[in-house]
Amino acid sequence: MTNPGTTLLAEPGPGPATTAPTATAPETAGAPGITAPGIAAFRTAMGSFPTGVTLLTRGSGDDTAVMTLNSLTSVSLDPLLLLVSVKREGRMRPRISEAGSFAVNVLAEGQREISTDFSRPQRPAGLAAMRLLDAVEGVTGNAVLPSAAASFECRLEAEHEAGDHVLLIGRVVALAGSAPGTRPLVFHRGRYTALA
C-alpha cells in the first residue's frame, strides 16, 4: 500500500490476491552467493502471514486522528506492553510522540468498510471520524470504538526507529473486549478474509 502512515501490506480488494514476481536483487555485499530479495517479493511473502486489522487512534473530538494498520504485537505481560509500527515520516508518529499516548482498536469481521475508509490518504479526521466510528473518548484521551473486537489504551513507553518505520511500544493502561464469539476482521494475501 502506498498510503502515508498505513501499514496494510496491500490494497484491500475483491478477488484473488495477485502474486508479485519473486525476482531477487543483486548479490548482498559481503555474502557471496546470497542475494537480497526485492521489495515486491518481500511484500508477497509477508502477505502469506494472516493478520488482524486495527485502527490506531490519537486524540478525540476535533483532534481525532485515525489510521488502519495490521502491525500489532503483544510484547510483555509484566508490565503489559504492546507494539505497533508506523511510518517514520507519516502523520501519526509525531502526534503520538508529542501526546505520549494512543489507542488500538481491533476490528471485528463486520467492520471492513471502516478499515478501508481509514486506510486512505484522505481519511476522515476530527469530529467526522468520531461520528463515523461511533467512537468515545477513552481514559487516555484517545478515541475508542465500543463496537471493536477489543481495544487497548496505551501510554507511550518507547520508540525505536527501524528502517522506514518506527516501533511504538505502549504500556496498556485500559482495555475492553467484545462479547464472546465476536469474530475478528482478518487480512491475508492482499485481501480481507474470514476465519474458517
PyRosetta script that sets phi, psi and omega in degrees:
from pyrosetta import init, pose_from_sequence

init()
pose = pose_from_sequence("MTNPGTTLLAEPGPGPATTAPTATAPETAGAPGITAPGIAAFRTAMGSFPTGVTLLTRGSGDDTAVMTLNSLTSVSLDPLLLLVSVKREGRMRPRISEAGSFAVNVLAEGQREISTDFSRPQRPAGLAAMRLLDAVEGVTGNAVLPSAAASFECRLEAEHEAGDHVLLIGRVVALAGSAPGTRPLVFHRGRYTALA")
pose.set_psi(1, 142.8)
pose.set_omega(1, -176.7)
pose.set_phi(2, -104.4)
pose.set_psi(2, 4.6)
pose.set_omega(2, -177.5)
pose.set_phi(3, -70.6)
pose.set_psi(3, 133.1)
pose.set_omega(3, 179.2)
pose.set_phi(4, -62.6)
pose.set_psi(4, 131.6)
pose.set_omega(4, 175.1)
pose.set_phi(5, 82.2)
pose.set_psi(5, 1.0)
pose.set_omega(5, -178.5)
pose.set_phi(6, -108.3)
pose.set_psi(6, 137.0)
pose.set_omega(6, -176.4)
pose.set_phi(7, -117.2)
pose.set_psi(7, 19.0)
pose.set_omega(7, 169.5)
pose.set_phi(8, -63.1)
pose.set_psi(8, 143.5)
pose.set_omega(8, -174.1)
pose.set_phi(9, -73.5)
pose.set_psi(9, -25.5)
pose.set_omega(9, 179.3)
pose.set_phi(10, -153.4)
pose.set_psi(10, 160.0)
pose.set_omega(10, 178.4)
pose.set_phi(11, -64.7)
pose.set_psi(11, 124.6)
pose.set_omega(11, 178.3)
pose.set_phi(12, -65.2)
pose.set_psi(12, 145.6)
pose.set_omega(12, 178.1)
pose.set_phi(13, -173.6)
pose.set_psi(13, 165.6)
pose.set_omega(13, -179.4)
pose.set_phi(14, -75.0)
pose.set_psi(14, 165.8)
pose.set_omega(14, 174.2)
pose.set_phi(15, 83.9)
pose.set_psi(15, 177.5)
pose.set_omega(15, -176.2)
pose.set_phi(16, -67.4)
pose.set_psi(16, 148.6)
pose.set_omega(16, 177.4)
pose.set_phi(17, -71.2)
pose.set_psi(17, 148.8)
pose.set_omega(17, 177.8)
pose.set_phi(18, -92.1)
pose.set_psi(18, 151.0)
pose.set_omega(18, 179.9)
pose.set_phi(19, -104.6)
pose.set_psi(19, 123.7)
pose.set_omega(19, 179.5)
pose.set_phi(20, -78.9)
pose.set_psi(20, 155.5)
pose.set_omega(20, 177.8)
pose.set_phi(21, -58.2)
pose.set_psi(21, 150.4)
pose.set_omega(21, -178.2)
pose.set_phi(22, -106.3)
pose.set_psi(22, 23.2)
pose.set_omega(22, 178.8)
pose.set_phi(23, -61.8)
pose.set_psi(23, 150.3)
pose.set_omega(23, -179.4)
pose.set_phi(24, -106.5)
pose.set_psi(24, 159.7)
pose.set_omega(24, 179.1)
pose.set_phi(25, -79.3)
pose.set_psi(25, 174.7)
pose.set_omega(25, 178.8)
pose.set_phi(26, -58.3)
pose.set_psi(26, 164.2)
pose.set_omega(26, -177.8)
pose.set_phi(27, -54.2)
pose.set_psi(27, 137.6)
pose.set_omega(27, -179.5)
pose.set_phi(28, -70.7)
pose.set_psi(28, 132.2)
pose.set_omega(28, 179.9)
pose.set_phi(29, -59.3)
pose.set_psi(29, 132.9)
pose.set_omega(29, 175.6)
pose.set_phi(30, 81.6)
pose.set_psi(30, 1.4)
pose.set_omega(30, 179.9)
pose.set_phi(31, -135.9)
pose.set_psi(31, 81.8)
pose.set_omega(31, -177.0)
pose.set_phi(32, -57.0)
pose.set_psi(32, 136.3)
pose.set_omega(32, 176.5)
pose.set_phi(33, 82.6)
pose.set_psi(33, -6.5)
pose.set_omega(33, 179.3)
pose.set_phi(34, -108.5)
pose.set_psi(34, 126.9)
pose.set_omega(34, 179.7)
pose.set_phi(35, -111.3)
pose.set_psi(35, 146.0)
pose.set_omega(35, 178.2)
pose.set_phi(36, -84.3)
pose.set_psi(36, 137.6)
pose.set_omega(36, 178.2)
pose.set_phi(37, -70.6)
pose.set_psi(37, 154.6)
pose.set_omega(37, 175.8)
pose.set_phi(38, -79.8)
pose.set_psi(38, 168.1)
pose.set_omega(38, -178.5)
pose.set_phi(39, -61.5)
pose.set_psi(39, -43.4)
pose.set_omega(39, -178.3)
pose.set_phi(40, -62.4)
pose.set_psi(40, -43.3)
pose.set_omega(40, 179.4)
pose.set_phi(41, -64.6)
pose.set_psi(41, -39.8)
pose.set_omega(41, 179.4)
pose.set_phi(42, -63.8)
pose.set_psi(42, -45.6)
pose.set_omega(42, -179.8)
pose.set_phi(43, -62.6)
pose.set_psi(43, -40.9)
pose.set_omega(43, 179.2)
pose.set_phi(44, -63.6)
pose.set_psi(44, -45.1)
pose.set_omega(44, 179.8)
pose.set_phi(45, -64.0)
pose.set_psi(45, -43.1)
pose.set_omega(45, 178.6)
pose.set_phi(46, -65.1)
pose.set_psi(46, -29.6)
pose.set_omega(46, 178.1)
pose.set_phi(47, -64.9)
pose.set_psi(47, -15.8)
pose.set_omega(47, 178.1)
pose.set_phi(48, -76.7)
pose.set_psi(48, -9.0)
pose.set_omega(48, 179.5)
pose.set_phi(49, -96.3)
pose.set_psi(49, 108.8)
pose.set_omega(49, -179.9)
pose.set_phi(50, -67.6)
pose.set_psi(50, 143.3)
pose.set_omega(50, 178.2)
pose.set_phi(51, -132.9)
pose.set_psi(51, 164.2)
pose.set_omega(51, 166.6)
pose.set_phi(52, -79.6)
pose.set_psi(52, 176.1)
pose.set_omega(52, 179.2)
pose.set_phi(53, -127.7)
pose.set_psi(53, 135.2)
pose.set_omega(53, -177.7)
pose.set_phi(54, -129.0)
pose.set_psi(54, 164.8)
pose.set_omega(54, 166.8)
pose.set_phi(55, -114.4)
pose.set_psi(55, 123.1)
pose.set_omega(55, 175.0)
pose.set_phi(56, -91.6)
pose.set_psi(56, 128.6)
pose.set_omega(56, -178.7)
pose.set_phi(57, -124.0)
pose.set_psi(57, 147.8)
pose.set_omega(57, 173.2)
pose.set_phi(58, -139.1)
pose.set_psi(58, 123.6)
pose.set_omega(58, 179.5)
pose.set_phi(59, 86.1)
pose.set_psi(59, 176.6)
pose.set_omega(59, 177.4)
pose.set_phi(60, -152.8)
pose.set_psi(60, 171.4)
pose.set_omega(60, -177.9)
pose.set_phi(61, 60.8)
pose.set_psi(61, -136.6)
pose.set_omega(61, -179.8)
pose.set_phi(62, -62.5)
pose.set_psi(62, -20.7)
pose.set_omega(62, -173.9)
pose.set_phi(63, -98.2)
pose.set_psi(63, 14.5)
pose.set_omega(63, -174.8)
pose.set_phi(64, -74.1)
pose.set_psi(64, 127.9)
pose.set_omega(64, 171.0)
pose.set_phi(65, -123.8)
pose.set_psi(65, 136.7)
pose.set_omega(65, -175.7)
pose.set_phi(66, -139.0)
pose.set_psi(66, 141.5)
pose.set_omega(66, 172.6)
pose.set_phi(67, -145.0)
pose.set_psi(67, 148.6)
pose.set_omega(67, 175.2)
pose.set_phi(68, -82.4)
pose.set_psi(68, 137.2)
pose.set_omega(68, 171.9)
pose.set_phi(69, -153.6)
pose.set_psi(69, 159.2)
pose.set_omega(69, 179.0)
pose.set_phi(70, -124.3)
pose.set_psi(70, 17.1)
pose.set_omega(70, 179.9)
pose.set_phi(71, -103.0)
pose.set_psi(71, 76.9)
pose.set_omega(71, 178.6)
pose.set_phi(72, -120.3)
pose.set_psi(72, 128.4)
pose.set_omega(72, -179.0)
pose.set_phi(73, -137.5)
pose.set_psi(73, 134.6)
pose.set_omega(73, 171.1)
pose.set_phi(74, -73.9)
pose.set_psi(74, 132.9)
pose.set_omega(74, -176.4)
pose.set_phi(75, -109.8)
pose.set_psi(75, -44.0)
pose.set_omega(75, -172.9)
pose.set_phi(76, -153.4)
pose.set_psi(76, 147.3)
pose.set_omega(76, 174.2)
pose.set_phi(77, -96.5)
pose.set_psi(77, -19.7)
pose.set_omega(77, -179.7)
pose.set_phi(78, -145.0)
pose.set_psi(78, 93.4)
pose.set_omega(78, 3.7)
pose.set_phi(79, -78.3)
pose.set_psi(79, 170.1)
pose.set_omega(79, 177.9)
pose.set_phi(80, -73.3)
pose.set_psi(80, 110.8)
pose.set_omega(80, -179.1)
pose.set_phi(81, -130.0)
pose.set_psi(81, 144.5)
pose.set_omega(81, 171.3)
pose.set_phi(82, -133.6)
pose.set_psi(82, 168.9)
pose.set_omega(82, -176.5)
pose.set_phi(83, -132.3)
pose.set_psi(83, 137.3)
pose.set_omega(83, 168.0)
pose.set_phi(84, -128.0)
pose.set_psi(84, 155.8)
pose.set_omega(84, -178.9)
pose.set_phi(85, -121.0)
pose.set_psi(85, 127.7)
pose.set_omega(85, 178.8)
pose.set_phi(86, -128.4)
pose.set_psi(86, 157.6)
pose.set_omega(86, 178.5)
pose.set_phi(87, -62.6)
pose.set_psi(87, 136.9)
pose.set_omega(87, -178.5)
pose.set_phi(88, -58.7)
pose.set_psi(88, -39.9)
pose.set_omega(88, -177.6)
pose.set_phi(89, -99.0)
pose.set_psi(89, 10.8)
pose.set_omega(89, -178.4)
pose.set_phi(90, -76.1)
pose.set_psi(90, 173.9)
pose.set_omega(90, -177.4)
pose.set_phi(91, -73.7)
pose.set_psi(91, -29.8)
pose.set_omega(91, -171.5)
pose.set_phi(92, -77.2)
pose.set_psi(92, -37.6)
pose.set_omega(92, -175.1)
pose.set_phi(93, -54.3)
pose.set_psi(93, -51.7)
pose.set_omega(93, -178.2)
pose.set_phi(94, -64.1)
pose.set_psi(94, -32.1)
pose.set_omega(94, 178.9)
pose.set_phi(95, -65.5)
pose.set_psi(95, -44.3)
pose.set_omega(95, 179.9)
pose.set_phi(96, -69.4)
pose.set_psi(96, -42.3)
pose.set_omega(96, 179.7)
pose.set_phi(97, -58.6)
pose.set_psi(97, -45.1)
pose.set_omega(97, -177.9)
pose.set_phi(98, -69.0)
pose.set_psi(98, -42.4)
pose.set_omega(98, -175.8)
pose.set_phi(99, -80.7)
pose.set_psi(99, -31.0)
pose.set_omega(99, 179.9)
pose.set_phi(100, 79.1)
pose.set_psi(100, 19.4)
pose.set_omega(100, 178.1)
pose.set_phi(101, -158.2)
pose.set_psi(101, 163.3)
pose.set_omega(101, 176.8)
pose.set_phi(102, -163.4)
pose.set_psi(102, 169.4)
pose.set_omega(102, 174.4)
pose.set_phi(103, -130.6)
pose.set_psi(103, 148.4)
pose.set_omega(103, 176.8)
pose.set_phi(104, -122.1)
pose.set_psi(104, 125.5)
pose.set_omega(104, -179.4)
pose.set_phi(105, -114.1)
pose.set_psi(105, 115.1)
pose.set_omega(105, -179.5)
pose.set_phi(106, -81.2)
pose.set_psi(106, 119.8)
pose.set_omega(106, -174.0)
pose.set_phi(107, -78.5)
pose.set_psi(107, 146.3)
pose.set_omega(107, 177.1)
pose.set_phi(108, -89.9)
pose.set_psi(108, 164.1)
pose.set_omega(108, -175.3)
pose.set_phi(109, -51.6)
pose.set_psi(109, -36.5)
pose.set_omega(109, -178.2)
pose.set_phi(110, -81.5)
pose.set_psi(110, 6.7)
pose.set_omega(110, -175.5)
pose.set_phi(111, -108.3)
pose.set_psi(111, 27.7)
pose.set_omega(111, -179.6)
pose.set_phi(112, -59.7)
pose.set_psi(112, -41.9)
pose.set_omega(112, -176.6)
pose.set_phi(113, -62.1)
pose.set_psi(113, -42.7)
pose.set_omega(113, 180.0)
pose.set_phi(114, -71.0)
pose.set_psi(114, -29.3)
pose.set_omega(114, 174.1)
pose.set_phi(115, -59.4)
pose.set_psi(115, -46.7)
pose.set_omega(115, 179.8)
pose.set_phi(116, -65.7)
pose.set_psi(116, -43.1)
pose.set_omega(116, -179.8)
pose.set_phi(117, -56.3)
pose.set_psi(117, -38.6)
pose.set_omega(117, -174.5)
pose.set_phi(118, -96.8)
pose.set_psi(118, 9.9)
pose.set_omega(118, 174.0)
pose.set_phi(119, -97.9)
pose.set_psi(119, -3.7)
pose.set_omega(119, -178.1)
pose.set_phi(120, -87.7)
pose.set_psi(120, 151.8)
pose.set_omega(120, 177.1)
pose.set_phi(121, -59.4)
pose.set_psi(121, -40.2)
pose.set_omega(121, -179.5)
pose.set_phi(122, -97.0)
pose.set_psi(122, 58.4)
pose.set_omega(122, -177.3)
pose.set_phi(123, -83.2)
pose.set_psi(123, 157.0)
pose.set_omega(123, 179.0)
pose.set_phi(124, -60.7)
pose.set_psi(124, 150.4)
pose.set_omega(124, 178.3)
pose.set_phi(125, -143.7)
pose.set_psi(125, 171.9)
pose.set_omega(125, 175.9)
pose.set_phi(126, 62.3)
pose.set_psi(126, -146.4)
pose.set_omega(126, -177.9)
pose.set_phi(127, -62.8)
pose.set_psi(127, -30.4)
pose.set_omega(127, 178.2)
pose.set_phi(128, -62.3)
pose.set_psi(128, -40.7)
pose.set_omega(128, 178.1)
pose.set_phi(129, -67.4)
pose.set_psi(129, -43.0)
pose.set_omega(129, 179.1)
pose.set_phi(130, -58.3)
pose.set_psi(130, -44.8)
pose.set_omega(130, -179.4)
pose.set_phi(131, -66.5)
pose.set_psi(131, -45.4)
pose.set_omega(131, -178.9)
pose.set_phi(132, -59.9)
pose.set_psi(132, -38.2)
pose.set_omega(132, -178.0)
pose.set_phi(133, -87.8)
pose.set_psi(133, -10.8)
pose.set_omega(133, -171.8)
pose.set_phi(134, 53.6)
pose.set_psi(134, 43.7)
pose.set_omega(134, -174.9)
pose.set_phi(135, -85.7)
pose.set_psi(135, 159.5)
pose.set_omega(135, 174.9)
pose.set_phi(136, -124.8)
pose.set_psi(136, 160.0)
pose.set_omega(136, 176.5)
pose.set_phi(137, -79.7)
pose.set_psi(137, 127.0)
pose.set_omega(137, 179.2)
pose.set_phi(138, -86.5)
pose.set_psi(138, -178.3)
pose.set_omega(138, -176.9)
pose.set_phi(139, -66.3)
pose.set_psi(139, -21.9)
pose.set_omega(139, 178.6)
pose.set_phi(140, -92.4)
pose.set_psi(140, 1.3)
pose.set_omega(140, -179.0)
pose.set_phi(141, 85.8)
pose.set_psi(141, 10.4)
pose.set_omega(141, -179.7)
pose.set_phi(142, -108.5)
pose.set_psi(142, 152.8)
pose.set_omega(142, -178.7)
pose.set_phi(143, -66.4)
pose.set_psi(143, 133.2)
pose.set_omega(143, 178.8)
pose.set_phi(144, -126.8)
pose.set_psi(144, 139.8)
pose.set_omega(144, 179.7)
pose.set_phi(145, -99.9)
pose.set_psi(145, 108.7)
pose.set_omega(145, 177.0)
pose.set_phi(146, -59.9)
pose.set_psi(146, -23.4)
pose.set_omega(146, -178.9)
pose.set_phi(147, -85.8)
pose.set_psi(147, -3.6)
pose.set_omega(147, -178.6)
pose.set_phi(148, -69.8)
pose.set_psi(148, 157.6)
pose.set_omega(148, 176.1)
pose.set_phi(149, -63.8)
pose.set_psi(149, -33.6)
pose.set_omega(149, 175.4)
pose.set_phi(150, -162.1)
pose.set_psi(150, 155.3)
pose.set_omega(150, 173.6)
pose.set_phi(151, -138.9)
pose.set_psi(151, 145.6)
pose.set_omega(151, -178.5)
pose.set_phi(152, -129.5)
pose.set_psi(152, 123.2)
pose.set_omega(152, 175.4)
pose.set_phi(153, -102.6)
pose.set_psi(153, 131.3)
pose.set_omega(153, -170.5)
pose.set_phi(154, -131.1)
pose.set_psi(154, 146.9)
pose.set_omega(154, 164.6)
pose.set_phi(155, -94.8)
pose.set_psi(155, 136.7)
pose.set_omega(155, -179.6)
pose.set_phi(156, -67.5)
pose.set_psi(156, 119.0)
pose.set_omega(156, -178.7)
pose.set_phi(157, -93.4)
pose.set_psi(157, -41.2)
pose.set_omega(157, -177.0)
pose.set_phi(158, -163.2)
pose.set_psi(158, 159.1)
pose.set_omega(158, 174.5)
pose.set_phi(159, -128.9)
pose.set_psi(159, 137.2)
pose.set_omega(159, 178.6)
pose.set_phi(160, -133.8)
pose.set_psi(160, 118.4)
pose.set_omega(160, 177.3)
pose.set_phi(161, -71.2)
pose.set_psi(161, 137.2)
pose.set_omega(161, -179.5)
pose.set_phi(162, -144.3)
pose.set_psi(162, 94.8)
pose.set_omega(162, -178.0)
pose.set_phi(163, 62.8)
pose.set_psi(163, -128.4)
pose.set_omega(163, -178.6)
pose.set_phi(164, -89.2)
pose.set_psi(164, 8.6)
pose.set_omega(164, 178.4)
pose.set_phi(165, -122.8)
pose.set_psi(165, 168.8)
pose.set_omega(165, 174.1)
pose.set_phi(166, -126.5)
pose.set_psi(166, 131.0)
pose.set_omega(166, 176.8)
pose.set_phi(167, -89.4)
pose.set_psi(167, 121.2)
pose.set_omega(167, 179.2)
pose.set_phi(168, -103.7)
pose.set_psi(168, 119.1)
pose.set_omega(168, 178.0)
pose.set_phi(169, -96.4)
pose.set_psi(169, 123.8)
pose.set_omega(169, -179.5)
pose.set_phi(170, -114.9)
pose.set_psi(170, 136.9)
pose.set_omega(170, 172.7)
pose.set_phi(171, -89.4)
pose.set_psi(171, 119.6)
pose.set_omega(171, -176.4)
pose.set_phi(172, -73.4)
pose.set_psi(172, 122.0)
pose.set_omega(172, 179.9)
pose.set_phi(173, -111.7)
pose.set_psi(173, -14.0)
pose.set_omega(173, 176.4)
pose.set_phi(174, -157.5)
pose.set_psi(174, 147.1)
pose.set_omega(174, 175.2)
pose.set_phi(175, -148.9)
pose.set_psi(175, 159.8)
pose.set_omega(175, 177.9)
pose.set_phi(176, -145.8)
pose.set_psi(176, 145.8)
pose.set_omega(176, 177.3)
pose.set_phi(177, -121.2)
pose.set_psi(177, 164.1)
pose.set_omega(177, 179.8)
pose.set_phi(178, -92.9)
pose.set_psi(178, -177.3)
pose.set_omega(178, 179.2)
pose.set_phi(179, -63.1)
pose.set_psi(179, 145.4)
pose.set_omega(179, 176.6)
pose.set_phi(180, -54.3)
pose.set_psi(180, 141.1)
pose.set_omega(180, 179.8)
pose.set_phi(181, 93.7)
pose.set_psi(181, -5.6)
pose.set_omega(181, 177.1)
pose.set_phi(182, -66.4)
pose.set_psi(182, 127.2)
pose.set_omega(182, -177.8)
pose.set_phi(183, -93.6)
pose.set_psi(183, 135.8)
pose.set_omega(183, -179.1)
pose.set_phi(184, -78.5)
pose.set_psi(184, 155.5)
pose.set_omega(184, 170.1)
pose.set_phi(185, -76.4)
pose.set_psi(185, 133.3)
pose.set_omega(185, -175.9)
pose.set_phi(186, -121.9)
pose.set_psi(186, 141.3)
pose.set_omega(186, 178.6)
pose.set_phi(187, -122.2)
pose.set_psi(187, 127.4)
pose.set_omega(187, -176.3)
pose.set_phi(188, -152.2)
pose.set_psi(188, 132.2)
pose.set_omega(188, 178.3)
pose.set_phi(189, 51.7)
pose.set_psi(189, 43.8)
pose.set_omega(189, 173.1)
pose.set_phi(190, 80.3)
pose.set_psi(190, 12.8)
pose.set_omega(190, 178.8)
pose.set_phi(191, -150.9)
pose.set_psi(191, 164.0)
pose.set_omega(191, 174.9)
pose.set_phi(192, -76.4)
pose.set_psi(192, 148.2)
pose.set_omega(192, 177.5)
pose.set_phi(193, -148.5)
pose.set_psi(193, -175.2)
pose.set_omega(193, -178.9)
pose.set_phi(194, -131.6)
pose.set_psi(194, 155.9)
pose.set_omega(194, 173.4)
pose.set_phi(195, -68.2)
pose.set_psi(195, 145.5)
pose.set_omega(195, 179.7)
pose.set_phi(196, -73.3)
pose.dump_pdb("model.pdb")
